[in-house]
Amino acid sequence: MRVKLNKQLIKDEYSIYCGDCCKVVKGLPDESVGFSVFSPPFCNLYSYSDDEADMGNSKGYEEFFDHFSFLIKELHRITKPGRNIVVHCMDLPVAKQNAGYIGIKDFPGDLVRAFEKLGFIFHARFCVWKDPLLAAVRTKALGLAHKQIIKDSVMCRTGILDYVLVFRKPGENTIPVQHSKGLTEYYGSRKVPKELDHFLTKKNLVQKENKRSHWIWQQYASPVWFDIRQGNVLSFRGGRSEEDQKHICPLQLDVIERCIALWSTEGDVVFTPFMGIGSEIYVAVKNKRKGIGIELKESYYDQAAKNLKSIFRYKRTSLLVKEGEDDA
């Protein structure tokens, strides 16, 4: 069986492929990836294409996880021991017309169980705050409408959070992710207190005294990230095609920046099987990592290629997967 690639772009710092991630990922070597970060299709909540390989076209919940399990097995194979995978997701709203009732599906919990079943350790869960008013305007959800308070508030609910799930492959991490100067960059909506800036230039600083790094870590270590800038995303207008049935939702760069800073080191290969418009690869390359991304939808792939070309000019070279390479 051969890897089917519609398009590919190979550079020194990144390699991206347009094709089915479950097939293309088979061309990646064992234990070659230092970190993975992605937002998978949310079962069949959104449909981005009519391709049968699109996991968003699953007929139901079980079929989605049957399909997704193939990818989890490959992620386990290609990930280095002791290293992490981040999955961005959310609880899924259940519509009355589809299920006969209005409710919420615990999609994050089912993802945790799926990863644990296939050998990963559940490492951490972060919540990303979302504005309930904006969600109410966008989704017209009954449970978020103020008029429902007046009518019958038993149906009222919270706004749906985003979640960042972290999984670790068992084993010893042989290349520690170290921050010898502490955390120097903060990605979020808050302002780092000015009085802490002098710690950036202080020499021979002991970690206990690095109050600036401690301040940044306190924001990152919070179980709820209130400070993610929702509009801080890559350009995606060119990726939207006329046949899109729903919408494209690029992952916020603040989320990706934090994850890559915490769980990868310079020179690592950062992988995403659902590349979209290239956000994860963009951040990886910008931070001196090597990126590998796979995207099924051609218009998203093309936009990702444009976004990545905007960083630097690179010499062409081969990286890990080539068109026609045997994936058996």
C-alpha positions in Angstrom: 0.0 0.0 0.0 1.3 3.4 -0.9 0.9 6.8 0.8 -1.5 8.9 -1.3 -0.5 12.6 -1.2 -2.5 15.2 -3.1 0.2 17.8 -2.4 3.3 18.2 -0.2 5.8 21.0 0.7 9.2 20.0 2.1 11.5 22.4 3.8 14.4 22.2 6.3 12.2 23.4 9.1 8.9 21.9 8.2 7.2 19.3 6.1 3.5 19.4 5.3 1.2 17.0 3.5 -2.2 17.1 1.9 -3.8 13.7 2.5 -5.4 11.2 4.9 -3.6 11.5 8.3 -4.3 7.8 9.2 -2.3 6.8 6.1 0.3 9.5 5.9 1.3 9.1 9.5 2.4 5.5 8.8 5.4 6.9 7.0 6.8 8.5 10.1 9.5 6.6 11.9 9.0 5.0 15.4 9.7 7.3 18.3 10.7 10.3 16.1 8.2 12.9 17.4 9.0 15.0 20.5 5.6 16.6 20.8 2.1 16.6 19.2 -0.6 19.2 19.5 -3.9 19.3 17.6 -7.6 19.9 17.6 -9.3 16.8 16.2 -12.7 16.9 14.5 -15.4 17.1 17.2 -17.0 13.8 16.1 -19.7 14.9 13.6 -20.4 18.3 15.1 -18.9 20.1 12.1 -18.5 18.7 8.6 -15.6 20.3 6.6 -15.7 18.1 3.5 -17.5 15.2 1.9 -14.3 13.0 1.9 -14.9 9.6 3.4 -11.6 9.9 5.1 -12.8 13.0 7.0 -13.5 11.9 10.6 -16.1 14.7 10.8 -18.2 12.6 8.4 -18.6 9.8 10.9 -22.2 8.4 11.1 -22.1 8.4 14.8 -20.1 8.6 18.0 -18.8 5.0 18.0 -17.8 5.2 14.4 -15.8 8.4 15.1 -13.8 6.7 17.9 -13.3 3.5 15.8 -11.7 5.8 13.2 -9.8 7.9 15.7 -8.4 4.9 17.5 -6.2 4.1 14.4 -4.6 7.5 14.8 -4.0 7.1 18.5 -2.2 3.8 17.9 0.1 5.6 15.4 0.6 8.5 17.8 1.8 6.1 20.4 4.2 4.5 17.9 5.8 7.7 16.7 6.0 9.6 20.0 9.3 9.4 22.0 9.0 7.7 25.4 8.2 10.2 28.2 6.9 12.9 25.8 3.5 14.5 25.6 0.6 14.9 23.3 -1.9 17.8 23.6 -5.5 17.5 22.4 -7.7 20.5 22.2 -11.4 19.7 22.5 -14.8 20.6 24.1 -18.0 19.1 25.4 -20.3 18.4 22.6 -23.9 19.9 22.6 -26.6 17.3 21.9 -29.5 18.5 19.7 -33.1 17.4 20.2 -33.5 16.8 16.4 -30.6 14.3 16.5 -30.9 12.5 19.8 -34.5 13.3 21.0 -33.2 15.4 23.9 -31.1 18.5 24.6 -27.9 17.8 26.6 -24.1 17.6 26.6 -21.8 14.8 25.6 -18.6 14.3 27.6 -16.3 14.2 24.5 -13.2 15.1 26.5 -13.8 12.3 29.0 -14.2 9.8 26.1 -11.0 11.0 24.6 -9.2 10.4 27.9 -10.5 6.9 28.0 -9.6 6.2 24.4 -6.0 7.4 24.9 -5.6 5.5 28.2 -7.0 2.3 26.6 -4.2 2.5 23.9 -1.3 3.0 26.3 -1.1 6.7 27.2 -1.0 8.3 30.6 -3.5 11.0 31.3 -1.2 13.8 32.4 -3.2 17.1 32.8 -6.4 18.9 31.9 -6.7 22.7 31.4 -9.9 24.6 30.8 -9.9 27.6 28.4 -12.5 30.2 29.3 -15.0 31.2 26.6 -17.3 34.2 26.6 -20.9 32.9 27.2 -22.5 35.9 25.6 -20.6 35.5 22.4 -21.4 31.8 22.4 -25.1 32.6 22.9 -25.1 35.0 20.0 -23.2 32.6 17.7 -25.0 29.3 18.6 -28.5 30.5 19.6 -28.3 27.8 22.3 -31.4 27.5 24.4 -29.5 27.0 27.6 -27.6 30.2 27.2 -30.5 32.5 26.4 -31.6 35.0 29.0 -35.2 34.5 28.0 -34.9 30.9 29.2 -34.4 32.3 32.8 -37.8 33.8 32.5 -39.5 30.9 30.8 -38.0 27.9 32.7 -34.4 28.1 34.1 -34.2 24.3 34.6 -32.8 24.2 31.0 -30.2 26.9 31.6 -26.5 25.8 31.5 -23.0 27.2 31.4 -21.1 28.3 28.3 -19.1 25.4 26.9 -15.4 25.6 27.8 -12.5 24.5 25.6 -10.2 21.9 27.1 -6.5 21.2 26.7 -5.9 17.5 27.5 -2.3 16.4 28.0 -1.3 12.7 27.5 2.2 11.3 28.2 3.7 8.2 26.6 5.2 5.9 29.3 8.9 5.7 29.5 11.9 7.8 30.4 12.4 11.2 28.6 16.0 11.1 27.5 16.1 14.8 26.4 14.8 17.0 29.2 12.8 20.1 28.3 14.8 22.6 30.3 14.4 26.4 30.8 17.7 27.5 32.2 16.6 31.1 32.5 13.1 30.2 33.6 10.0 31.2 31.4 11.0 34.3 29.6 8.0 34.8 27.3 4.4 35.1 28.4 1.6 34.4 25.9 -1.8 35.8 27.0 -4.0 38.8 27.5 -2.5 40.0 30.8 0.4 42.4 31.3 3.6 41.1 32.9 4.2 43.5 35.8 6.8 46.0 34.8 8.7 45.7 38.1 9.6 42.1 37.1 11.3 43.0 33.8 14.7 43.4 35.5 14.8 39.7 36.1 15.3 39.3 32.3 18.8 40.8 32.4 19.9 39.7 35.9 22.9 37.3 35.8 23.4 34.2 37.9 19.8 34.2 38.9 18.7 31.3 41.2 15.3 29.9 40.1 13.7 30.7 43.5 14.5 34.4 43.0 13.2 34.6 39.4 9.9 36.3 40.2 9.1 37.1 36.6 9.3 33.4 35.6 7.3 32.5 38.7 4.6 35.0 37.6 4.4 33.5 34.1 4.3 30.0 35.5 1.4 30.9 37.8 -0.7 31.9 34.8 0.2 28.7 32.9 -0.3 26.4 35.9 -3.8 27.7 36.6 -6.4 24.9 35.8 -8.5 27.5 34.0 -6.9 29.8 31.4 -8.8 33.0 31.6 -6.2 34.9 29.7 -6.3 33.3 26.2 -6.8 35.9 23.5 -9.7 34.4 21.4 -8.9 36.5 18.4 -5.1 35.7 18.3 -5.2 33.2 15.4 -3.6 32.9 12.0 -5.2 34.2 8.9 -7.8 31.7 7.7 -10.0 33.6 5.2 -8.2 32.0 2.2 -8.8 28.6 3.7 -12.6 28.8 3.6 -14.1 27.3 0.5 -17.6 27.7 -0.9 -18.5 24.1 0.0 -17.7 24.4 3.7 -20.8 23.4 5.6 -19.9 24.9 8.9 -16.9 27.1 9.8 -13.2 26.9 10.3 -12.0 27.4 13.9 -8.2 27.9 14.1 -6.7 27.1 17.5 -5.6 30.3 19.4 -1.8 30.9 19.1 -1.6 31.6 22.9 -2.7 28.0 23.6 -0.1 26.6 21.1 2.7 28.8 22.3 2.2 27.7 25.9 2.0 24.1 25.1 5.1 24.1 22.9 7.1 26.1 25.5 6.1 23.7 28.3 6.4 20.3 26.6 8.9 20.6 23.8 12.5 21.8 23.3 14.4 23.4 20.5 15.1 20.9 17.7 12.1 18.7 18.6 9.8 17.4 15.8 6.4 18.8 16.5 3.5 16.9 14.8 -0.1 17.7 14.0 -2.3 15.2 12.1 -5.1 17.9 11.7 -3.1 20.8 10.5 -5.9 23.0 9.3 -4.4 26.4 8.3 -1.0 25.5 9.9 -1.2 27.2 13.3 0.7 24.5 15.3 3.4 24.2 12.6 3.8 28.0 12.4 4.4 28.3 16.1 6.7 25.3 16.2 9.0 26.7 13.4 8.9 30.2 14.9 10.2 28.6 18.2 13.1 26.7 16.5 11.3 23.3 16.3 10.7 21.2 13.2 7.1 20.9 12.2 5.3 18.0 10.4 1.6 18.6 9.5 -1.1 16.6 7.7 -4.3 18.1 6.3 -7.0 16.4 4.3 -8.8 19.5 3.0 -6.9 21.1 0.1 -8.1 24.7 0.7 -6.9 24.5 4.3 -3.6 23.0 3.2 -3.1 25.8 0.7 -3.7 28.4 3.4 -1.3 26.6 5.7 1.4 26.7 3.0 0.9 30.4 2.6 1.0 31.0 6.4 4.2 29.0 6.7 5.9 30.6 3.8 5.4 33.9 5.5 7.9 33.1 8.2 11.2 32.5 6.4 12.7 31.4 3.1 14.1 27.8 3.3 16.2 25.5 1.2 14.3 22.5 -0.1 15.2 19.2 1.6 13.5 15.9 2.4 11.9 15.3 5.8 10.6 11.9 6.9 7.7 11.2 4.5 7.9 11.2 0.7 5.1 10.7 -1.9 4.8 7.1 -2.9 6.7 5.9 0.2 5.5 2.4 1.3 3.4 2.7 4.5 3.0 -1.0 5.1 
